[in-house]
């Protein structure tokens, strides 16, 4: 299998996983609020939701900072070329 074929196969796998995130989140939330689930399982589901949510906020913050740095670099580049 060529490198490009492996890359395409990997990309397809990642896309499938991303499509499943909604169902995964729903599963975690159902477990978290299920009174018949053991408390330890509900706590793990809640903890997982907190951790993933915090990570998502961190990623959004990093993306915003990178975008701002890219804009600043482009502005500086344009001023240098003048």
N, C-alpha and C positions, 0 to 999 in steps of 0.2 A: 504494500500500500504506500503510495507516495505521501510526501509531507503535506501537500495540498489536500489530498483525500482525507488524511487524518484530521487536518484542521477543519475541513467541512463537516466531517462526522462529529467532531467535538462541538462545533458551533451548533449543530442540530440538537445535540444532547442538551446543551445549555439552554437552548430555546424551549425545549420540552420541560425542563426543570422550572424555568421562569413561568411557564404557563400553569404549572401546578402550585405556584405560591399562594394563590387565592384559596384553593382547597386546603392547603396546609394551614393557613392562617385560620380558616373556619374550623378545622379540626382542633387546633390548639384552644380556640375560644370555647368550643363546645365542651372540651375536657375540663377547662378551667372553671366553668360554671355548673358542671354536672355534680349535683349533690351526692350521687351514688358512687362517684369516683373517689378513690382513697385521697385523703388530704395531701399526702406527699406528691401524688401525681398532679393534683390541681395546682399545688405550689410550683412544681417544675414547669407546668404549662404557663403559669403566670410569669415566672421568672424568665422563661424563654421569650415570651412576648415583650417583656421589658427590655431584655438584652437586644433583641432584634430591632425594636423601635428606637432604642438609643443609638444603635449602630447606623440606622437609616438617617437619623438626624445628623450624626457625625459626617456621614458621606455627603449629605446635602450641603452642610457647612463647608466642607472641603471643596466641593464643586463650585460653590459660590465664590470662594476665595480664589480658586484657580481662574475662574472666568474674569474676575476683577483684575488679577495679575496679568492675564493675557490682554485685556483692554488697555491697561496701563503700559504694557510693553509695546503694544501697537501704536499707542499715542506717542510714546517716547521715540519710537522708530520714525514715525512721520515727522516729528519735530526735528530730528537729526538730519533727515534727508532734505530739509528745506534750506 
